[in-house]
Amino acid sequence: MTEKTENDKHYWQLVDTFIGIANDKAQTIDRSIIGPSLLYSASRFNAYMLSAVSPTVEAFNENKEAAIKYYLAQHEEMMRENFDDFAANFDKYRNANS
């Protein structure tokens, strides 16, 4: 298995894990806080990832705006893709997630 394929496999396993946790939590807590908590967690982890590859705080600060721009673009693309998918499969997904 190539590295890209292995990374893709791990990527989708993580996506499924996080969605599974969110769906489980939606059974017992207010759904309106689940998405924001996932976003905050992702933001926190992404800030950590930038710090992990930055040898100094100056390097971190130099790359911060580019990282923010990158993650915002990624988030917008993912949101549009998923909203379009839900619109195309509205009844199917809504019934599955009720």
N, CA, C and O atoms as CSV, one atom per row, in Angstrom:
chain,resi,resn,atom,element,x,y,z
A,1,MET,N,N,0.855,-1.182,0.000
A,1,MET,CA,C,0.000,0.000,0.000
A,1,MET,C,C,0.896,1.239,0.000
A,1,MET,O,O,1.840,1.323,0.786
A,2,THR,N,N,0.608,2.181,-0.863
A,2,THR,CA,C,1.422,3.391,-0.919
A,2,THR,C,C,1.154,4.262,0.299
A,2,THR,O,O,0.139,4.108,0.978
A,3,GLU,N,N,2.086,5.185,0.568
A,3,GLU,CA,C,1.923,6.070,1.722
A,3,GLU,C,C,0.667,6.914,1.592
A,3,GLU,O,O,-0.065,7.093,2.566
A,4,LYS,N,N,0.408,7.442,0.384
A,4,LYS,CA,C,-0.791,8.256,0.172
A,4,LYS,C,C,-2.042,7.434,0.457
A,4,LYS,O,O,-2.958,7.898,1.136
A,5,THR,N,N,-2.074,6.230,-0.057
A,5,THR,CA,C,-3.235,5.375,0.172
A,5,THR,C,C,-3.378,5.043,1.656
A,5,THR,O,O,-4.490,5.031,2.185
A,6,GLU,N,N,-2.272,4.775,2.323
A,6,GLU,CA,C,-2.305,4.494,3.758
A,6,GLU,C,C,-2.777,5.731,4.528
A,6,GLU,O,O,-3.583,5.616,5.451
A,7,ASN,N,N,-2.282,6.902,4.152
A,7,ASN,CA,C,-2.737,8.134,4.797
A,7,ASN,C,C,-4.211,8.385,4.530
A,7,ASN,O,O,-4.935,8.820,5.426
A,8,ASP,N,N,-4.667,8.118,3.308
A,8,ASP,CA,C,-6.090,8.266,2.991
A,8,ASP,C,C,-6.932,7.346,3.867
A,8,ASP,O,O,-7.972,7.749,4.387
A,9,LYS,N,N,-6.478,6.124,4.023
A,9,LYS,CA,C,-7.196,5.150,4.865
A,9,LYS,C,C,-7.284,5.671,6.300
A,9,LYS,O,O,-8.355,5.642,6.908
A,10,HIS,N,N,-6.176,6.139,6.833
A,10,HIS,CA,C,-6.173,6.667,8.200
A,10,HIS,C,C,-7.034,7.921,8.316
A,10,HIS,O,O,-7.727,8.118,9.314
A,11,TYR,N,N,-6.984,8.765,7.288
A,11,TYR,CA,C,-7.799,9.982,7.267
A,11,TYR,C,C,-9.276,9.630,7.434
A,11,TYR,O,O,-9.954,10.175,8.305
A,12,TRP,N,N,-9.770,8.720,6.597
A,12,TRP,CA,C,-11.193,8.379,6.640
A,12,TRP,C,C,-11.558,7.612,7.900
A,12,TRP,O,O,-12.687,7.722,8.377
A,13,GLN,N,N,-10.632,6.839,8.451
A,13,GLN,CA,C,-10.888,6.187,9.736
A,13,GLN,C,C,-11.061,7.235,10.837
A,13,GLN,O,O,-11.946,7.114,11.685
A,14,LEU,N,N,-10.210,8.261,10.816
A,14,LEU,CA,C,-10.342,9.339,11.801
A,14,LEU,C,C,-11.642,10.107,11.619
A,14,LEU,O,O,-12.326,10.415,12.596
A,15,VAL,N,N,-11.986,10.416,10.381
A,15,VAL,CA,C,-13.251,11.111,10.105
A,15,VAL,C,C,-14.412,10.301,10.675
A,15,VAL,O,O,-15.265,10.844,11.378
A,16,ASP,N,N,-14.446,9.010,10.374
A,16,ASP,CA,C,-15.521,8.151,10.876
A,16,ASP,C,C,-15.530,8.100,12.403
A,16,ASP,O,O,-16.597,8.103,13.016
A,17,THR,N,N,-14.355,8.053,13.016
A,17,THR,CA,C,-14.267,8.030,14.477
A,17,THR,C,C,-14.835,9.308,15.077
A,17,THR,O,O,-15.638,9.255,16.009
A,18,PHE,N,N,-14.422,10.460,14.547
A,18,PHE,CA,C,-14.902,11.734,15.087
A,18,PHE,C,C,-16.404,11.907,14.871
A,18,PHE,O,O,-17.103,12.398,15.757
A,19,ILE,N,N,-16.903,11.509,13.708
A,19,ILE,CA,C,-18.343,11.591,13.454
A,19,ILE,C,C,-19.094,10.643,14.382
A,19,ILE,O,O,-20.156,10.991,14.898
A,20,GLY,N,N,-18.552,9.460,14.594
A,20,GLY,CA,C,-19.175,8.506,15.513
A,20,GLY,C,C,-19.273,9.061,16.924
A,20,GLY,O,O,-20.308,8.935,17.578
A,21,ILE,N,N,-18.200,9.672,17.388
A,21,ILE,CA,C,-18.214,10.283,18.720
A,21,ILE,C,C,-19.246,11.406,18.769
A,21,ILE,O,O,-20.012,11.505,19.727
A,22,ALA,N,N,-19.267,12.249,17.742
A,22,ALA,CA,C,-20.239,13.352,17.701
A,22,ALA,C,C,-21.667,12.816,17.711
A,22,ALA,O,O,-22.520,13.332,18.434
A,23,ASN,N,N,-21.928,11.786,16.913
A,23,ASN,CA,C,-23.272,11.205,16.878
A,23,ASN,C,C,-23.649,10.586,18.218
A,23,ASN,O,O,-24.791,10.716,18.660
A,24,ASP,N,N,-22.706,9.917,18.866
A,24,ASP,CA,C,-22.974,9.350,20.193
A,24,ASP,C,C,-23.289,10.450,21.200
A,24,ASP,O,O,-24.242,10.338,21.971
A,25,LYS,N,N,-22.494,11.504,21.194
A,25,LYS,CA,C,-22.709,12.611,22.130
A,25,LYS,C,C,-24.034,13.319,21.857
A,25,LYS,O,O,-24.655,13.845,22.781
A,26,ALA,N,N,-24.472,13.339,20.595
A,26,ALA,CA,C,-25.733,13.996,20.235
A,26,ALA,C,C,-26.933,13.320,20.888
A,26,ALA,O,O,-28.012,13.909,20.964
A,27,GLN,N,N,-26.754,12.099,21.357
A,27,GLN,CA,C,-27.842,11.393,22.034
A,27,GLN,C,C,-28.063,11.899,23.461
A,27,GLN,O,O,-29.143,11.730,24.026
A,28,THR,N,N,-27.022,12.526,24.041
A,28,THR,CA,C,-27.116,12.881,25.458
A,28,THR,C,C,-26.840,14.344,25.774
A,28,THR,O,O,-27.109,14.790,26.889
A,29,ILE,N,N,-26.309,15.099,24.817
A,29,ILE,CA,C,-26.040,16.517,25.094
A,29,ILE,C,C,-26.617,17.376,23.975
A,29,ILE,O,O,-26.984,16.873,22.913
A,30,ASP,N,N,-26.690,18.659,24.227
A,30,ASP,CA,C,-27.229,19.616,23.264
A,30,ASP,C,C,-26.408,19.573,21.977
A,30,ASP,O,O,-25.208,19.845,21.990
A,31,ARG,N,N,-27.058,19.232,20.872
A,31,ARG,CA,C,-26.371,19.114,19.578
A,31,ARG,C,C,-25.714,20.414,19.137
A,31,ARG,O,O,-24.737,20.392,18.389
A,32,SER,N,N,-26.237,21.539,19.592
A,32,SER,CA,C,-25.718,22.828,19.121
A,32,SER,C,C,-24.291,23.115,19.599
A,32,SER,O,O,-23.645,24.024,19.077
A,33,ILE,N,N,-23.791,22.366,20.573
A,33,ILE,CA,C,-22.420,22.600,21.030
A,33,ILE,C,C,-21.423,21.605,20.440
A,33,ILE,O,O,-20.216,21.758,20.628
A,34,ILE,N,N,-21.907,20.600,19.739
A,34,ILE,CA,C,-21.009,19.564,19.223
A,34,ILE,C,C,-20.140,20.092,18.080
A,34,ILE,O,O,-18.919,19.941,18.116
A,35,GLY,N,N,-20.746,20.701,17.079
A,35,GLY,CA,C,-19.973,21.239,15.958
A,35,GLY,C,C,-18.945,22.263,16.400
A,35,GLY,O,O,-17.779,22.163,16.018
A,36,PRO,N,N,-19.353,23.257,17.205
A,36,PRO,CA,C,-18.362,24.225,17.678
A,36,PRO,C,C,-17.230,23.587,18.491
A,36,PRO,O,O,-16.086,24.036,18.413
A,37,SER,N,N,-17.539,22.551,19.263
A,37,SER,CA,C,-16.464,21.907,20.027
A,37,SER,C,C,-15.500,21.162,19.104
A,37,SER,O,O,-14.299,21.118,19.367
A,38,LEU,N,N,-16.022,20.576,18.022
A,38,LEU,CA,C,-15.142,19.941,17.034
A,38,LEU,C,C,-14.272,20.985,16.337
A,38,LEU,O,O,-13.081,20.761,16.122
A,39,LEU,N,N,-14.865,22.120,15.985
A,39,LEU,CA,C,-14.095,23.198,15.353
A,39,LEU,C,C,-13.001,23.722,16.278
A,39,LEU,O,O,-11.868,23.942,15.850
A,40,TYR,N,N,-13.349,23.920,17.542
A,40,TYR,CA,C,-12.354,24.407,18.494
A,40,TYR,C,C,-11.226,23.397,18.641
A,40,TYR,O,O,-10.052,23.768,18.659
A,41,SER,N,N,-11.579,22.128,18.747
A,41,SER,CA,C,-10.568,21.070,18.868
A,41,SER,C,C,-9.644,21.058,17.661
A,41,SER,O,O,-8.427,20.955,17.812
A,42,ALA,N,N,-10.213,21.161,16.464
A,42,ALA,CA,C,-9.400,21.182,15.241
A,42,ALA,C,C,-8.499,22.410,15.222
A,42,ALA,O,O,-7.328,22.316,14.854
A,43,SER,N,N,-9.036,23.556,15.614
A,43,SER,CA,C,-8.235,24.782,15.641
A,43,SER,C,C,-7.087,24.663,16.631
A,43,SER,O,O,-5.959,25.065,16.346
A,44,ARG,N,N,-7.384,24.114,17.779
A,44,ARG,CA,C,-6.349,23.946,18.806
A,44,ARG,C,C,-5.259,22.997,18.311
A,44,ARG,O,O,-4.071,23.272,18.479
A,45,PHE,N,N,-5.658,21.891,17.708
A,45,PHE,CA,C,-4.681,20.925,17.207
A,45,PHE,C,C,-3.861,21.527,16.073
A,45,PHE,O,O,-2.653,21.302,16.005
A,46,ASN,N,N,-4.492,22.285,15.184
A,46,ASN,CA,C,-3.762,22.900,14.075
A,46,ASN,C,C,-2.758,23.940,14.573
A,46,ASN,O,O,-1.677,24.071,13.999
A,47,ALA,N,N,-3.095,24.673,15.620
A,47,ALA,CA,C,-2.134,25.606,16.218
A,47,ALA,C,C,-0.953,24.822,16.792
A,47,ALA,O,O,0.203,25.220,16.643
A,48,TYR,N,N,-1.259,23.713,17.443
A,48,TYR,CA,C,-0.188,22.851,17.955
A,48,TYR,C,C,0.693,22.341,16.813
A,48,TYR,O,O,1.919,22.336,16.932
A,49,MET,N,N,0.079,21.913,15.712
A,49,MET,CA,C,0.852,21.392,14.579
A,49,MET,C,C,1.796,22.451,14.024
A,49,MET,O,O,2.938,22.137,13.689
A,50,LEU,N,N,1.346,23.690,13.921
A,50,LEU,CA,C,2.234,24.754,13.451
A,50,LEU,C,C,3.380,24.949,14.434
A,50,LEU,O,O,4.526,25.132,14.024
A,51,SER,N,N,3.081,24.911,15.723
A,51,SER,CA,C,4.152,25.078,16.713
A,51,SER,C,C,5.152,23.923,16.639
A,51,SER,O,O,6.344,24.120,16.870
A,52,ALA,N,N,4.675,22.728,16.322
A,52,ALA,CA,C,5.556,21.553,16.260
A,52,ALA,C,C,6.577,21.642,15.129
A,52,ALA,O,O,7.665,21.074,15.230
A,53,VAL,N,N,6.236,22.349,14.059
A,53,VAL,CA,C,7.169,22.477,12.927
A,53,VAL,C,C,7.896,23.820,12.923
A,53,VAL,O,O,8.672,24.108,12.012
A,54,SER,N,N,7.643,24.635,13.940
A,54,SER,CA,C,8.280,25.950,14.041
A,54,SER,C,C,9.410,25.880,15.068
A,54,SER,O,O,9.161,25.586,16.237
A,55,PRO,N,N,10.639,26.145,14.650
A,55,PRO,CA,C,11.752,26.058,15.599
A,55,PRO,C,C,11.755,27.169,16.652
A,55,PRO,O,O,12.344,27.014,17.722
A,56,THR,N,N,11.093,28.294,16.344
A,56,THR,CA,C,11.046,29.430,17.278
A,56,THR,C,C,9.661,30.061,17.239
A,56,THR,O,O,8.884,29.829,16.312
A,57,VAL,N,N,9.365,30.856,18.253
A,57,VAL,CA,C,8.092,31.571,18.262
A,57,VAL,C,C,8.044,32.575,17.118
A,57,VAL,O,O,6.973,32.864,16.584
A,58,GLU,N,N,9.208,33.106,16.741
A,58,GLU,CA,C,9.249,34.034,15.613
A,58,GLU,C,C,8.828,33.326,14.321
A,58,GLU,O,O,8.068,33.875,13.524
A,59,ALA,N,N,9.327,32.109,14.124
A,59,ALA,CA,C,8.937,31.326,12.941
A,59,ALA,C,C,7.448,31.002,12.989
A,59,ALA,O,O,6.755,31.062,11.973
A,60,PHE,N,N,6.966,30.656,14.187
A,60,PHE,CA,C,5.536,30.387,14.365
A,60,PHE,C,C,4.724,31.606,13.936
A,60,PHE,O,O,3.777,31.488,13.159
A,61,ASN,N,N,5.098,32.770,14.445
A,61,ASN,CA,C,4.368,33.998,14.125
A,61,ASN,C,C,4.485,34.376,12.653
A,61,ASN,O,O,3.538,34.914,12.078
A,62,GLU,N,N,5.630,34.102,12.037
A,62,GLU,CA,C,5.803,34.381,10.609
A,62,GLU,C,C,4.866,33.541,9.746
A,62,GLU,O,O,4.392,34.005,8.710
A,63,ASN,N,N,4.603,32.322,10.166
A,63,ASN,CA,C,3.796,31.390,9.368
A,63,ASN,C,C,2.333,31.324,9.783
A,63,ASN,O,O,1.525,30.660,9.133
A,64,LYS,N,N,1.997,32.011,10.863
A,64,LYS,CA,C,0.642,31.929,11.419
A,64,LYS,C,C,-0.433,32.357,10.424
A,64,LYS,O,O,-1.411,31.634,10.237
A,65,GLU,N,N,-0.277,33.501,9.789
A,65,GLU,CA,C,-1.320,33.994,8.877
A,65,GLU,C,C,-1.495,33.075,7.670
A,65,GLU,O,O,-2.619,32.850,7.222
A,66,ALA,N,N,-0.399,32.546,7.143
A,66,ALA,CA,C,-0.499,31.614,6.011
A,66,ALA,C,C,-1.223,30.343,6.434
A,66,ALA,O,O,-2.024,29.800,5.672
A,67,ALA,N,N,-0.946,29.867,7.644
A,67,ALA,CA,C,-1.623,28.668,8.144
A,67,ALA,C,C,-3.113,28.933,8.335
A,67,ALA,O,O,-3.948,28.107,7.964
A,68,ILE,N,N,-3.441,30.076,8.909
A,68,ILE,CA,C,-4.851,30.436,9.096
A,68,ILE,C,C,-5.559,30.502,7.749
A,68,ILE,O,O,-6.656,29.967,7.592
A,69,LYS,N,N,-4.937,31.151,6.789
A,69,LYS,CA,C,-5.526,31.253,5.447
A,69,LYS,C,C,-5.741,29.863,4.848
A,69,LYS,O,O,-6.793,29.592,4.268
A,70,TYR,N,N,-4.755,28.990,4.985
A,70,TYR,CA,C,-4.860,27.623,4.465
A,70,TYR,C,C,-6.027,26.881,5.123
A,70,TYR,O,O,-6.863,26.300,4.431
A,71,TYR,N,N,-6.083,26.901,6.454
A,71,TYR,CA,C,-7.135,26.155,7.149
A,71,TYR,C,C,-8.520,26.738,6.898
A,71,TYR,O,O,-9.495,25.991,6.814
A,72,LEU,N,N,-8.625,28.052,6.777
A,72,LEU,CA,C,-9.919,28.650,6.436
A,72,LEU,C,C,-10.386,28.199,5.054
A,72,LEU,O,O,-11.559,27.876,4.868
A,73,ALA,N,N,-9.474,28.175,4.090
A,73,ALA,CA,C,-9.828,27.724,2.735
A,73,ALA,C,C,-10.227,26.252,2.747
A,73,ALA,O,O,-11.191,25.864,2.088
A,74,GLN,N,N,-9.491,25.436,3.492
A,74,GLN,CA,C,-9.829,24.020,3.596
A,74,GLN,C,C,-11.209,23.836,4.226
A,74,GLN,O,O,-12.017,23.033,3.759
A,75,HIS,N,N,-11.462,24.590,5.290
A,75,HIS,CA,C,-12.745,24.471,5.979
A,75,HIS,C,C,-13.893,24.886,5.062
A,75,HIS,O,O,-14.923,24.213,5.004
A,76,GLU,N,N,-13.712,25.993,4.347
A,76,GLU,CA,C,-14.775,26.436,3.439
A,76,GLU,C,C,-15.039,25.388,2.361
A,76,GLU,O,O,-16.195,25.090,2.059
A,77,GLU,N,N,-13.987,24.832,1.786
A,77,GLU,CA,C,-14.161,23.808,0.749
A,77,GLU,C,C,-14.893,22.585,1.301
A,77,GLU,O,O,-15.790,22.051,0.650
A,78,MET,N,N,-14.515,22.144,2.491
A,78,MET,CA,C,-15.164,20.982,3.107
A,78,MET,C,C,-16.620,21.278,3.450
A,78,MET,O,O,-17.489,20.425,3.270
A,79,MET,N,N,-16.884,22.483,3.941
A,79,MET,CA,C,-18.262,22.853,4.264
A,79,MET,C,C,-19.129,22.842,3.012
A,79,MET,O,O,-20.226,22.282,3.017
A,80,ARG,N,N,-18.644,23.455,1.950
A,80,ARG,CA,C,-19.418,23.503,0.707
A,80,ARG,C,C,-19.669,22.095,0.171
A,80,ARG,O,O,-20.780,21.778,-0.255
A,81,GLU,N,N,-18.645,21.260,0.194
A,81,GLU,CA,C,-18.782,19.881,-0.283
A,81,GLU,C,C,-19.832,19.123,0.527
A,81,GLU,O,O,-20.669,18.424,-0.043
A,82,ASN,N,N,-19.790,19.257,1.841
A,82,ASN,CA,C,-20.727,18.529,2.690
A,82,ASN,C,C,-22.136,19.103,2.636
A,82,ASN,O,O,-23.105,18.345,2.670
A,83,PHE,N,N,-22.272,20.417,2.554
A,83,PHE,CA,C,-23.606,21.004,2.408
A,83,PHE,C,C,-24.231,20.590,1.077
A,83,PHE,O,O,-25.423,20.288,1.020
A,84,ASP,N,N,-23.432,20.575,0.007
A,84,ASP,CA,C,-23.934,20.120,-1.296
A,84,ASP,C,C,-24.348,18.653,-1.233
A,84,ASP,O,O,-25.375,18.270,-1.793
A,85,ASP,N,N,-23.553,17.837,-0.556
A,85,ASP,CA,C,-23.869,16.417,-0.418
A,85,ASP,C,C,-25.174,16.231,0.356
A,85,ASP,O,O,-26.016,15.419,-0.027
A,86,PHE,N,N,-25.341,16.984,1.445
A,86,PHE,CA,C,-26.580,16.866,2.216
A,86,PHE,C,C,-27.780,17.363,1.425
A,86,PHE,O,O,-28.866,16.793,1.538
A,87,ALA,N,N,-27.610,18.411,0.627
A,87,ALA,CA,C,-28.714,18.898,-0.205
A,87,ALA,C,C,-29.118,17.840,-1.223
A,87,ALA,O,O,-30.306,17.644,-1.475
A,88,ALA,N,N,-28.147,17.164,-1.803
A,88,ALA,CA,C,-28.426,16.138,-2.813
A,88,ALA,C,C,-29.029,14.878,-2.204
A,88,ALA,O,O,-29.707,14.120,-2.898
A,89,ASN,N,N,-28.791,14.646,-0.921
A,89,ASN,CA,C,-29.254,13.421,-0.250
A,89,ASN,C,C,-30.069,13.746,0.995
A,89,ASN,O,O,-30.046,12.999,1.974
A,90,PHE,N,N,-30.780,14.850,0.954
A,90,PHE,CA,C,-31.423,15.403,2.143
A,90,PHE,C,C,-32.295,14.389,2.884
A,90,PHE,O,O,-32.081,14.141,4.070
A,91,ASP,N,N,-33.271,13.806,2.198
A,91,ASP,CA,C,-34.189,12.885,2.876
A,91,ASP,C,C,-33.463,11.657,3.410
A,91,ASP,O,O,-33.722,11.219,4.530
A,92,LYS,N,N,-32.572,11.112,2.625
A,92,LYS,CA,C,-31.812,9.924,3.036
A,92,LYS,C,C,-30.993,10.209,4.298
A,92,LYS,O,O,-31.047,9.442,5.259
A,93,TYR,N,N,-30.239,11.305,4.298
A,93,TYR,CA,C,-29.382,11.624,5.439
A,93,TYR,C,C,-30.187,12.077,6.646
A,93,TYR,O,O,-29.860,11.737,7.783
A,94,ARG,N,N,-31.237,12.842,6.396
A,94,ARG,CA,C,-32.038,13.335,7.516
A,94,ARG,C,C,-32.696,12.180,8.259
A,94,ARG,O,O,-32.736,12.173,9.489
A,95,ASN,N,N,-33.209,11.212,7.521
A,95,ASN,CA,C,-33.836,10.055,8.154
A,95,ASN,C,C,-32.815,9.192,8.884
A,95,ASN,O,O,-33.130,8.599,9.916
A,96,ALA,N,N,-31.601,9.117,8.359
A,96,ALA,CA,C,-30.555,8.311,8.987
A,96,ALA,C,C,-30.034,8.957,10.264
A,96,ALA,O,O,-29.533,8.263,11.149
A,97,ASN,N,N,-30.148,10.285,10.367
A,97,ASN,CA,C,-29.594,11.003,11.514
A,97,ASN,C,C,-30.653,11.513,12.477
A,97,ASN,O,O,-30.351,12.336,13.342
A,98,SER,N,N,-31.873,11.048,12.346
A,98,SER,CA,C,-32.947,11.522,13.231
A,98,SER,C,C,-32.858,10.886,14.593
A,98,SER,O,O,-33.682,11.170,15.462
